[in-house]
Amino acid sequence: MNFHIPKRLFFLILFFNGCITFSFSQPPSITAIQGPVIVCTPNSFPVDYTVTTNTSPNFFSWSYSGPSNLILSNASSSVCSIIFPVSTQNTSYTLTCIVSNGSGSSAPFSIVINIFEKPTVTFSGANHFCQGSSTNLSASGTIFQASSTTITYNWSPSTGLSSTNSASVTANPPVTTNYTVLVTNVVCTSTNYFTVNVNPPPVLTASITPVICKGQNATLILGGSGNSYSVNGVPTPFVSTLSPTITSGYTVTSADANGCTSLPSYLTLSVNPTPTVTALNNPPAVCKGQSSLFSLGGALSYSLNGIPTGPTGSQSPLTTTSYTIVGKDANGCESSPVVQTLTVFSLPLLNINLTPTIICSGETSTLTIVGSSGSYSLDGAAVGPYSSLSPSVTTSYSVSVKDTNSCSNAVLTTLLVDQCTGIRANSQAANEFSIFPNPSKGNFTLRSSVNRKISLCDQLGRLLKNLEVQAGTENKIESLRAGIYFLVCEQGQTIKLVVLE
């Protein structure tokens, strides 16, 4: 029997049970190369490619064609590791593998590996802001051929983002958030991270006296975690004084070192109006010694020159006087001071003179009135400045004057009237009673032949002194001031004494 043995076919003749057995061996063939055909660079680890054959070869040979900067490891193993360099452009490599055994080598088996550049992600925008605000963020994917390659974006999480698939977004998360941005240029993907720090608003405390009276001040005290404050948009220290004239509202905010503003605090300061006090004096002017009634209104309680008083009362000042009146209402608000003046007119001047002050029955004395301009009266009857008086007995008169302010002044005077029997008998009694010297400088000597009781009176008839003169003795009257005096004896005798200057 003839056998045709193909070229490169080796056989082994085995004797088995007296029979001849032929075993043939052939070169291996490659069925596939397993590994990625698209590679994104840069990558930080080798990429493995594994060859699959129909037999078990004992020799492997890997090679490539393309840019010369590829690094192959384990090129004689079934698994080849390749480090791809950073690509400056999209490119490709052809990876080829040949396997061999004792029967020969396989046909070369190749795959094409396409290399793409990973996009580089950069960010712009504020990485911190105040809670409640927002920031504009931009992710920029950069590749060599960016002008011809579509780049897509994917942001996560979506919290506080205006979009999750745009290059530029508006972010206003309620708290600090870490965003992940996935950038893809068709086949290659790159991931980067951006943290937005959200600063909470400062805590604000504000206190104020809730109610004041018009014209009073209220103290505003601010505090919290902020370091600056504003009231109705105007910078304000942490302690300030407010003096509104009507009920007013205030918007208070604070800011911290990060420039964050607190939630506004709204305060209302109520302003109670002050009472308006009315004051009336009746009459508004009085003469000295008279009283005026006052009447107050417009408030609940009052003070007069700082002293509590009722709504009505009387005043009797000796001179024109001003009174400061303050009223207080049910809210405890005090009125503005009201000054009320009570005019007090002085009494008119009045001086009178009786000449003489002692007369005998049937004689006349002249009353002279000297006083302020106005009208005069004598016992209620109108008189002029001079009047003649001739009473038959000692008489008292009321003399008064009334000025243009209707203020009156009055004095009482007495005209002494004597029957003058002693004077008429004076020549007969001359040897019984004598006074010398008369006139004098104020010192007189009295002599009498009988015991006498004598009264010393001034020219107005007022009793100055009572004397008892003993018969046969001398009695002294001394130190009288200049003027006219009268000695009146109990027997009715009257003697006029003249004291010279």
TILUM-301486 format. One record per residue (C-alpha): residue number from 0; x, y, z. Coordinates in nm, 3 decimals, m for minus. Example, Ala and Ser with C-alpha at 12.3 -4.5 7.8 and 13.67 -1.06 7.14 Angstrom:
TILUM-301486
   n       x       y       z
   0   1.230  m0.450   0.780
   1   1.367  m0.106   0.714
end
This chain:
TILUM-301486
   n       x       y       z
   0   0.000   0.000   0.000
   1   0.132   0.337  m0.092
   2   0.069   0.646   0.133
   3   0.109   1.000   0.022
   4   0.251   1.211   0.299
   5   0.180   1.579   0.253
   6   0.463   1.818   0.273
   7   0.536   1.939   0.626
   8   0.335   1.645   0.762
   9   0.521   1.432   1.005
  10   0.408   1.095   1.121
  11   0.490   0.846   1.384
  12   0.450   0.473   1.330
  13   0.344   0.296   1.642
  14   0.316  m0.072   1.688
  15   0.011  m0.156   1.883
  16  m0.109  m0.511   1.927
  17   0.083  m0.618   1.626
  18  m0.066  m0.335   1.422
  19   0.094  m0.029   1.280
  20  m0.068   0.307   1.389
  21   0.010   0.637   1.212
  22  m0.016   0.971   1.419
  23   0.004   1.290   1.218
  24   0.106   1.654   1.359
  25   0.030   1.989   1.179
  26   0.120   2.362   1.227
  27  m0.118   2.563   1.456
  28  m0.360   2.825   1.329
  29  m0.492   3.141   1.506
  30  m0.864   3.172   1.547
  31  m0.877   3.514   1.720
  32  m0.692   3.782   1.912
  33  m0.886   3.897   2.212
  34  m0.839   4.253   2.342
  35  m0.975   4.603   2.291
  36  m0.968   4.738   1.941
  37  m1.030   5.092   2.070
  38  m0.790   5.236   2.325
  39  m0.822   5.572   2.494
  40  m0.502   5.739   2.606
  41  m0.345   5.828   2.827
  42  m0.400   5.522   3.044
  43  m0.193   5.425   3.342
  44  m0.184   5.047   3.294
  45  m0.086   4.801   3.014
  46  m0.351   4.660   2.785
  47  m0.349   4.281   2.744
  48  m0.412   4.099   2.417
  49  m0.463   3.720   2.415
  50  m0.425   3.493   2.112
  51  m0.664   3.201   2.061
  52  m0.550   2.901   1.852
  53  m0.688   2.565   1.742
  54  m0.393   2.378   1.892
  55  m0.148   2.438   2.167
  56   0.148   2.615   2.013
  57   0.472   2.637   2.197
  58   0.601   2.956   2.042
  59   0.439   3.302   2.007
  60   0.559   3.606   1.822
  61   0.387   3.945   1.850
  62   0.460   4.250   1.636
  63   0.292   4.572   1.536
  64   0.294   4.831   1.262
  65   0.220   5.199   1.312
  66   0.391   5.480   1.508
  67   0.712   5.353   1.656
  68   0.644   5.454   2.017
  69   0.444   5.147   2.119
  70   0.585   4.933   2.401
  71   0.518   4.556   2.386
  72   0.573   4.329   2.683
  73   0.559   3.949   2.680
  74   0.587   3.948   2.302
  75   0.667   3.573   2.306
  76   0.378   3.478   2.528
  77   0.018   3.399   2.458
  78  m0.075   3.718   2.638
  79   0.093   4.031   2.513
  80   0.087   4.350   2.721
  81   0.101   4.681   2.541
  82   0.166   5.026   2.683
  83   0.021   5.284   2.450
  84   0.188   5.626   2.454
  85  m0.004   5.949   2.497
  86  m0.154   6.022   2.164
  87  m0.126   6.363   2.009
  88  m0.386   6.268   1.756
  89  m0.623   5.991   1.673
  90  m0.421   5.707   1.519
  91  m0.419   5.327   1.477
  92  m0.187   5.028   1.513
  93  m0.193   4.686   1.345
  94  m0.115   4.415   1.596
  95   0.002   4.082   1.445
  96   0.066   3.748   1.610
  97   0.227   3.424   1.470
  98   0.224   3.099   1.665
  99   0.438   2.790   1.598
 100   0.492   2.431   1.705
 101   0.710   2.147   1.585
 102   0.506   2.118   1.272
 103   0.546   2.478   1.167
 104   0.404   2.827   1.208
 105   0.060   2.971   1.168
 106  m0.035   3.228   0.923
 107  m0.004   3.581   1.065
 108  m0.321   3.701   1.237
 109  m0.373   4.078   1.274
 110  m0.619   4.319   1.437
 111  m0.637   4.696   1.399
 112  m0.628   4.895   1.726
 113  m0.763   5.250   1.701
 114  m0.614   5.500   1.948
 115  m0.817   5.798   2.065
 116  m0.718   6.076   2.304
 117  m0.912   6.106   2.630
 118  m1.055   6.455   2.680
 119  m0.904   6.661   2.961
 120  m1.163   6.822   3.186
 121  m1.100   7.165   3.339
 122  m1.341   7.384   3.534
 123  m1.414   7.750   3.575
 124  m1.648   7.921   3.817
 125  m1.664   7.999   4.187
 126  m1.605   7.700   4.412
 127  m1.788   7.857   4.704
 128  m2.087   8.084   4.754
 129  m2.349   8.169   5.011
 130  m2.649   7.949   5.070
 131  m2.940   8.066   4.860
 132  m2.712   8.210   4.591
 133  m2.578   8.036   4.283
 134  m2.263   8.007   4.076
 135  m2.202   7.952   3.706
 136  m1.981   7.648   3.645
 137  m1.820   7.547   3.319
 138  m1.655   7.214   3.237
 139  m1.416   7.231   2.944
 140  m1.325   6.909   2.766
 141  m1.003   6.945   2.568
 142  m0.878   6.703   2.301
 143  m0.640   6.743   2.014
 144  m0.911   6.727   1.754
 145  m1.177   6.901   1.959
 146  m1.287   7.110   1.665
 147  m1.403   6.801   1.481
 148  m1.506   6.581   1.768
 149  m1.833   6.600   1.954
 150  m1.790   6.619   2.331
 151  m2.074   6.531   2.564
 152  m2.106   6.609   2.935
 153  m2.281   6.438   3.219
 154  m2.298   6.602   3.566
 155  m2.399   6.419   3.878
 156  m2.565   6.447   4.117
 157  m2.832   6.669   3.968
 158  m2.895   6.850   4.300
 159  m2.906   7.224   4.249
 160  m2.803   7.209   3.880
 161  m2.979   7.388   3.599
 162  m2.872   7.109   3.361
 163  m2.686   6.779   3.378
 164  m2.569   6.758   3.015
 165  m2.439   7.105   2.937
 166  m2.086   7.233   2.940
 167  m2.199   7.533   3.145
 168  m2.448   7.501   3.426
 169  m2.583   7.710   3.710
 170  m2.537   7.550   4.049
 171  m2.725   7.646   4.363
 172  m2.713   7.344   4.593
 173  m2.847   7.394   4.946
 174  m2.533   7.245   5.103
 175  m2.174   7.177   5.004
 176  m2.185   6.930   4.712
 177  m1.921   6.729   4.523
 178  m2.005   6.716   4.153
 179  m1.874   6.451   3.915
 180  m1.843   6.545   3.549
 181  m1.819   6.271   3.286
 182  m1.685   6.399   2.954
 183  m1.703   6.180   2.642
 184  m1.567   6.238   2.294
 185  m1.762   5.965   2.116
 186  m1.560   5.668   2.245
 187  m1.331   5.796   2.523
 188  m1.448   5.913   2.858
 189  m1.280   6.124   3.128
 190  m1.402   6.199   3.477
 191  m1.323   6.493   3.701
 192  m1.460   6.632   4.023
 193  m1.558   6.978   4.136
 194  m1.665   7.072   4.488
 195  m1.900   7.363   4.548
 196  m1.874   7.481   4.906
 197  m2.198   7.636   5.031
 198  m2.151   7.875   5.321
 199  m2.454   7.890   5.550
 200  m2.600   8.234   5.627
 201  m2.495   8.389   5.957
 202  m2.730   8.363   6.251
 203  m2.890   8.697   6.339
 204  m3.041   8.806   6.669
 205  m3.217   9.140   6.705
 206  m3.400   9.293   6.998
 207  m3.567   9.629   7.046
 208  m3.804   9.797   7.288
 209  m4.139   9.721   7.121
 210  m4.326  10.037   7.224
 211  m4.211  10.392   7.295
 212  m4.374  10.731   7.330
 213  m4.319  10.991   7.063
 214  m3.998  11.175   7.139
 215  m3.842  10.883   7.324
 216  m3.555  10.664   7.203
 217  m3.548  10.287   7.157
 218  m3.227  10.082   7.176
 219  m3.165   9.825   6.902
 220  m2.925   9.545   7.000
 221  m2.794   9.314   6.725
 222  m2.595   8.994   6.760
 223  m2.530   8.650   6.619
 224  m2.251   8.503   6.410
 225  m2.222   8.794   6.167
 226  m1.967   9.072   6.193
 227  m2.157   9.356   6.028
 228  m2.518   9.471   6.027
 229  m2.757   9.688   5.831
 230  m3.098   9.833   5.909
 231  m3.315   9.912   5.608
 232  m3.001   9.881   5.397
 233  m2.797  10.129   5.600
 234  m2.484  10.002   5.783
 235  m2.554  10.002   6.157
 236  m2.344   9.923   6.468
 237  m2.451   9.633   6.688
 238  m2.600   9.880   6.937
 239  m2.789  10.179   6.797
 240  m3.063  10.423   6.892
 241  m3.389  10.462   6.700
 242  m3.615  10.766   6.739
 243  m3.910  10.740   6.499
 244  m4.203  10.976   6.536
 245  m4.456  10.721   6.408
 246  m4.485  10.342   6.422
 247  m4.214  10.209   6.190
 248  m4.089   9.879   6.050
 249  m3.724   9.782   6.019
 250  m3.554   9.514   5.806
 251  m3.236   9.395   5.976
 252  m2.965   9.178   5.815
 253  m2.614   9.074   5.906
 254  m2.314   8.966   5.700
 255  m2.019   8.743   5.791
 256  m1.655   8.724   5.682
 257  m1.758   8.517   5.377
 258  m1.986   8.794   5.259
 259  m2.292   8.583   5.330
 260  m2.607   8.763   5.438
 261  m2.844   8.635   5.702
 262  m3.212   8.586   5.653
 263  m3.378   8.922   5.718
 264  m3.533   8.992   6.054
 265  m3.837   9.219   6.054
 266  m3.898   9.441   6.356
 267  m4.181   9.679   6.433
 268  m4.139   9.971   6.673
 269  m4.474  10.108   6.787
 270  m4.482  10.478   6.869
 271  m4.764  10.607   7.088
 272  m4.852  10.973   7.040
 273  m4.801  11.208   7.331
 274  m5.100  11.386   7.483
 275  m5.168  11.752   7.412
 276  m5.229  11.940   7.733
 277  m5.455  12.244   7.758
 278  m5.423  12.488   8.046
 279  m5.651  12.777   8.143
 280  m5.616  13.037   8.420
 281  m5.936  13.208   8.526
 282  m5.876  13.495   8.548
 283  m5.548  13.510   8.354
 284  m5.430  13.804   8.568
 285  m5.494  13.893   8.933
 286  m5.406  14.162   9.179
 287  m5.159  14.081   9.450
 288  m5.332  13.880   9.720
 289  m5.601  13.743   9.490
 290  m5.635  13.384   9.359
 291  m5.680  13.242   9.008
 292  m5.840  12.908   8.929
 293  m5.657  12.681   8.682
 294  m5.815  12.409   8.469
 295  m5.609  12.139   8.288
 296  m5.720  11.899   8.016
 297  m5.599  11.652   7.753
 298  m5.428  11.397   7.979
 299  m5.491  11.149   8.258
 300  m5.260  11.300   8.521
 301  m5.064  11.621   8.555
 302  m4.769  11.781   8.727
 303  m4.724  12.152   8.798
 304  m4.360  12.257   8.823
 305  m4.277  11.891   8.882
 306  m4.533  11.847   9.161
 307  m4.833  11.617   9.097
 308  m5.159  11.807   9.080
 309  m5.519  11.750   8.990
 310  m5.693  11.887   8.682
 311  m5.821  12.190   8.876
 312  m5.687  12.409   9.154
 313  m5.606  12.766   9.254
 314  m5.289  12.975   9.259
 315  m5.209  13.285   9.467
 316  m4.856  13.396   9.382
 317  m4.729  13.731   9.512
 318  m4.562  13.814   9.181
 319  m4.609  13.722   8.816
 320  m4.524  13.350   8.796
 321  m4.482  13.097   8.516
 322  m4.593  12.737   8.567
 323  m4.463  12.437   8.367
 324  m4.741  12.182   8.314
 325  m4.680  11.823   8.195
 326  m4.957  11.571   8.132
 327  m4.936  11.192   8.117
 328  m5.182  10.962   7.936
 329  m5.290  10.601   7.999
 330  m4.986  10.473   7.804
 331  m4.752  10.662   8.033
 332  m4.660  10.905   7.755
 333  m4.581  11.257   7.868
 334  m4.686  11.568   7.685
 335  m4.453  11.841   7.579
 336  m4.422  12.096   7.861
 337  m4.681  12.372   7.852
 338  m4.577  12.698   8.015
 339  m4.866  12.900   8.162
 340  m4.802  13.243   8.307
 341  m5.024  13.403   8.572
 342  m4.981  13.779   8.574
 343  m4.991  13.942   8.919
 344  m5.044  14.319   8.934
 345  m4.896  14.508   9.226
 346  m5.138  14.697   9.447
 347  m5.150  15.070   9.383
 348  m4.953  15.293   9.620
 349  m5.156  15.480   9.880
 350  m5.044  15.737  10.137
 351  m5.279  15.961  10.339
 352  m5.229  16.253  10.573
 353  m5.472  16.405  10.828
 354  m5.400  16.762  10.920
 355  m5.453  16.784  11.211
 356  m5.507  16.435  11.343
 357  m5.686  16.560  11.652
 358  m5.948  16.827  11.638
 359  m6.194  16.984  11.873
 360  m6.558  16.926  11.815
 361  m6.671  17.169  11.545
 362  m6.324  17.202  11.389
 363  m6.212  17.065  11.049
 364  m5.923  16.838  10.946
 365  m5.797  16.806  10.588
 366  m5.749  16.452  10.443
 367  m5.479  16.443  10.176
 368  m5.451  16.128   9.956
 369  m5.125  16.063   9.772
 370  m5.116  15.741   9.565
 371  m5.103  15.577   9.223
 372  m5.314  15.715   8.946
 373  m5.668  15.594   8.960
 374  m5.984  15.667   9.153
 375  m6.012  15.735   9.526
 376  m6.291  15.664   9.768
 377  m6.364  15.752  10.130
 378  m6.584  15.497  10.303
 379  m6.694  15.382   9.956
 380  m6.780  15.729   9.825
 381  m6.572  15.871   9.542
 382  m6.351  16.161   9.651
 383  m6.066  16.366   9.516
 384  m5.716  16.381   9.659
 385  m5.829  16.640   9.920
 386  m6.122  16.609  10.159
 387  m6.238  16.817  10.460
 388  m6.347  16.619  10.762
 389  m6.536  16.762  11.063
 390  m6.685  16.480  11.266
 391  m6.834  16.557  11.605
 392  m6.681  16.249  11.763
 393  m6.368  16.045  11.704
 394  m6.423  15.864  11.371
 395  m6.236  15.600  11.170
 396  m6.228  15.627  10.789
 397  m6.151  15.375  10.511
 398  m5.954  15.536  10.231
 399  m5.900  15.334   9.909
 400  m5.754  15.373   9.560
 401  m5.828  15.165   9.245
 402  m5.586  15.169   8.949
 403  m5.636  15.093   8.581
 404  m5.587  14.718   8.647
 405  m5.884  14.733   8.889
 406  m5.647  14.659   9.175
 407  m5.738  14.830   9.502
 408  m5.546  14.932   9.811
 409  m5.703  15.069  10.127
 410  m5.592  15.205  10.463
 411  m5.780  15.292  10.782
 412  m5.724  15.620  10.962
 413  m5.882  15.770  11.274
 414  m5.956  16.136  11.335
 415  m5.959  16.208  11.705
 416  m6.226  16.455  11.821
 417  m6.208  16.607  12.167
 418  m6.447  16.844  12.339
 419  m6.140  17.055  12.418
 420  m6.276  17.168  12.759
 421  m5.926  17.133  12.898
 422  m5.782  17.364  12.635
 423  m6.046  17.621  12.701
 424  m5.968  17.605  13.070
 425  m5.598  17.587  13.007
 426  m5.534  17.941  13.134
 427  m5.710  17.863  13.461
 428  m5.518  17.542  13.508
 429  m5.183  17.675  13.401
 430  m5.063  17.686  13.761
 431  m5.175  17.322  13.801
 432  m4.999  17.154  13.495
 433  m4.700  17.262  13.283
 434  m4.476  17.111  13.007
 435  m4.142  17.251  12.903
 436  m3.962  17.307  12.679
 437  m4.223  17.290  12.403
 438  m4.119  17.266  12.120
 439  m3.809  17.062  12.203
 440  m3.564  16.814  12.047
 441  m3.757  16.522  12.191
 442  m3.718  16.562  12.568
 443  m3.992  16.715  12.783
 444  m4.045  16.783  13.158
 445  m4.394  16.760  13.309
 446  m4.507  16.928  13.636
 447  m4.846  16.913  13.803
 448  m4.988  17.046  14.129
 449  m5.229  16.754  14.147
 450  m5.210  16.384  14.069
 451  m5.294  16.318  13.699
 452  m5.327  16.029  13.452
 453  m5.199  16.135  13.109
 454  m5.192  15.955  12.771
 455  m4.923  16.025  12.508
 456  m5.052  15.983  12.149
 457  m4.900  16.040  11.805
 458  m5.059  16.261  11.543
 459  m5.264  15.963  11.412
 460  m5.420  15.923  11.754
 461  m5.236  15.601  11.836
 462  m5.157  15.553  12.205
 463  m4.785  15.553  12.270
 464  m4.763  15.560  12.646
 465  m4.967  15.605  12.965
 466  m4.819  15.828  13.239
 467  m4.914  15.884  13.602
 468  m4.795  16.229  13.722
 469  m4.763  16.281  14.097
 470  m4.839  16.622  14.245
 471  m4.532  16.834  14.314
 472  m4.295  16.607  14.112
 473  m4.123  16.633  13.774
 474  m4.175  16.364  13.510
 475  m3.962  16.314  13.200
 476  m4.067  16.228  12.843
 477  m3.754  16.154  12.641
 478  m3.626  16.045  12.301
 479  m3.931  16.130  12.094
 480  m3.873  16.146  11.721
 481  m3.949  16.460  11.524
 482  m4.320  16.509  11.480
 483  m4.647  16.613  11.648
 484  m4.765  16.447  11.970
 485  m5.054  16.505  12.208
 486  m5.088  16.472  12.582
 487  m5.447  16.389  12.679
 488  m5.535  16.425  13.045
 489  m5.810  16.228  13.208
 490  m5.978  16.554  13.295
 491  m6.014  16.621  12.915
 492  m5.727  16.862  12.880
 493  m5.523  16.815  12.557
 494  m5.177  16.965  12.506
 495  m4.992  16.956  12.172
 496  m4.620  16.867  12.178
 497  m4.388  16.961  11.892
 498  m4.060  16.775  11.843
 499  m3.818  16.951  11.616
 500  m3.571  16.790  11.379
end
